Each structure stands twice: as structure tokens, then as C-alpha cells.
Amino acid sequence: MSDNEEIIKVIELLFEAGKTKDFSHLREIHLNDPKFSSFSDLPPYDLKDFQTTMELEELKFVSISDYDYQIKNPKISIYGDTAVVAMEINQKGMLVDTKAYTGEHISIDGRATFVLVKQPTWKIAHIHLSKIHS
């Protein structure tokens, strides 16, 4: 498998967790290091560390049923053992409020930038997700 294919597979594993609700791979594909950071397209919008990112990714995916995503126009740039991926993404599903037994259809068009490092496999070192407001 080429580096580009491995990199896209890592990013797809992140979003596939939303579809399958299998979170066992999340810690494997993110760099568990104090240097890890992320910005989300959903609150809270502050800069997050590894542990907070893991908790919020699981919470996000648990809260959205019928989750699906589409990656568009990925651009992968590799610089030795570091890669930058810029892309557009659409995420959609039913945001469920389990206390009120209600749901709201959501569709988020956004942009995403991922920084990955090869140690020895590709791992996500930084995530920046942002909504495109229409």
C-alpha cells in the first residue's frame, strides 16, 4: 500500500468509527503524545489535547445515528515522515437527544486539515475541522 493510500485509510478509519460505533481504532490512529492537538467543527472550539479529543470524538459519534460522511477533493502532501491532508468533507446523520427522545437531521459541510506523522505507521498528530457556512 502506498503512503497516500495508508494516509487516506487512517483518516477514513476516524470517520468510519462514526458509522460503525467501533471506537477501538481511534487511539491507534491518533498520536498519543503531548504534542497532539485538535480543533473541532462542533463546540467546544478550544484547542484540545489527545485525551479530550478521544472523549469528544466518541461522544460526537455516539450522539449521531445514521452517521455518514463523504470526503471530497483530498490533497495529500508528504514531507518525509510528515504529511498534510487538506480536504472538504460532508458529515450527516440524526443528532439524537436521548433524554428528550428527539432527533434532528444534521448535515455539516466543512473543510478539514490533518497533519500525520509516520511512527512507524501513519498517525494523526493534528486535526482542524471547520464548518462552511452557507
C-alpha positions as CSV (number, residue, x, y, z in Angstrom):
1,M,0.0,0.0,0.0
2,S,1.4,3.4,-0.9
3,D,1.8,6.2,1.7
4,N,-1.1,8.1,0.1
5,E,-3.4,5.1,0.4
6,E,-2.3,4.5,4.0
7,I,-2.9,8.1,4.9
8,I,-6.4,8.2,3.5
9,K,-7.1,4.9,5.2
10,V,-6.2,6.4,8.6
11,I,-8.5,9.4,8.0
12,E,-11.3,7.1,6.8
13,L,-10.9,5.0,10.0
14,L,-11.6,8.1,12.0
15,F,-14.9,8.8,10.2
16,E,-15.8,5.1,9.9
17,A,-16.0,5.0,13.7
18,G,-19.0,7.3,13.4
19,K,-20.7,4.8,11.1
20,T,-19.8,1.6,12.9
21,K,-19.6,2.9,16.5
22,D,-16.5,0.8,16.9
23,F,-14.0,3.2,18.7
24,S,-11.3,0.6,19.2
25,H,-9.1,2.0,16.4
26,L,-9.3,5.7,17.5
27,R,-6.4,5.5,19.9
28,E,-4.3,3.6,17.4
29,I,-4.7,6.2,14.6
30,H,-4.0,9.3,16.7
31,L,-0.6,10.2,18.1
32,N,-0.8,9.7,21.9
33,D,1.7,12.5,22.7
34,P,1.6,15.9,24.5
35,K,2.3,17.5,21.0
36,F,-1.1,16.2,19.7
37,S,-3.7,18.9,19.1
38,S,-7.1,19.4,17.5
39,F,-9.8,21.9,16.7
40,S,-13.3,20.7,16.1
41,D,-16.2,21.9,14.0
42,L,-18.5,21.5,17.0
43,P,-18.3,23.1,20.4
44,P,-16.2,23.3,22.4
45,Y,-14.0,25.2,19.9
46,D,-10.8,25.5,22.0
47,L,-7.6,23.7,21.2
48,K,-7.8,20.2,22.6
49,D,-5.2,17.6,23.7
50,F,-5.2,13.8,22.9
51,Q,-7.4,12.6,25.8
52,T,-10.0,15.3,25.4
53,T,-10.1,14.7,21.6
54,M,-10.7,10.9,22.2
55,E,-13.5,11.6,24.6
56,L,-15.2,14.2,22.4
57,E,-14.9,12.1,19.2
58,E,-16.6,9.2,20.9
59,L,-19.3,11.4,22.3
60,K,-19.9,13.0,18.9
61,F,-20.2,9.7,17.1
62,V,-22.4,8.1,19.8
63,S,-24.8,11.1,19.6
64,I,-25.3,10.9,15.8
65,S,-27.3,8.0,14.5
66,D,-27.3,7.1,10.8
67,Y,-23.9,8.9,10.5
68,D,-22.4,9.1,7.1
69,Y,-19.6,11.1,5.6
70,Q,-18.1,12.0,2.2
71,I,-14.5,13.1,1.7
72,K,-14.1,15.4,-1.3
73,N,-11.0,16.7,-3.1
74,P,-8.3,15.4,-0.7
75,K,-4.9,16.9,-1.3
76,I,-2.1,14.9,0.3
77,S,1.4,16.5,0.6
78,I,4.2,14.3,2.1
79,Y,7.3,15.8,3.5
80,G,9.5,12.9,4.7
81,D,7.8,11.4,7.8
82,T,5.1,14.2,7.9
83,A,2.0,14.5,5.8
84,V,-0.6,17.3,5.4
85,V,-4.0,16.4,4.1
86,A,-6.4,19.2,3.1
87,M,-9.9,18.2,2.0
88,E,-13.6,19.1,2.0
89,I,-16.0,16.8,4.0
90,N,-19.7,16.4,4.4
91,Q,-20.9,14.8,7.6
92,K,-24.6,14.0,8.2
93,G,-26.9,12.0,10.3
94,M,-29.5,12.3,13.1
95,L,-28.4,14.1,16.2
96,V,-30.2,12.3,19.0
97,D,-31.3,13.7,22.4
98,T,-31.7,10.5,24.4
99,K,-33.3,12.4,27.4
100,A,-36.0,14.1,25.3
101,Y,-36.3,11.2,22.8
102,T,-36.0,13.6,19.9
103,G,-33.7,13.9,16.9
104,E,-32.6,16.5,14.4
105,H,-31.2,15.8,11.0
106,I,-27.9,17.5,10.5
107,S,-25.6,18.0,7.5
108,I,-22.3,19.7,8.0
109,D,-20.3,20.8,5.0
110,G,-16.8,21.6,6.1
111,R,-13.1,21.7,5.5
112,A,-10.5,19.6,7.2
113,T,-6.8,19.7,7.6
114,F,-4.9,16.7,9.1
115,V,-1.2,16.5,10.0
116,L,0.1,13.0,10.2
117,V,3.5,11.6,11.3
118,K,4.9,8.3,10.4
119,Q,6.0,6.5,13.7
120,P,6.3,3.8,12.2
121,T,2.8,3.8,10.9
122,W,0.9,7.0,9.9
123,K,-0.8,8.6,12.9
124,I,-2.9,11.8,13.2
125,A,-0.9,14.5,15.1
126,H,-3.3,17.4,14.4
127,I,-6.8,17.9,13.3
128,H,-8.5,21.1,12.2
129,L,-12.2,20.8,11.2
130,S,-14.2,23.9,10.3
131,K,-17.8,24.4,9.0
132,I,-18.5,26.1,5.7
133,H,-21.4,28.5,6.5
134,S,-23.7,29.0,3.6
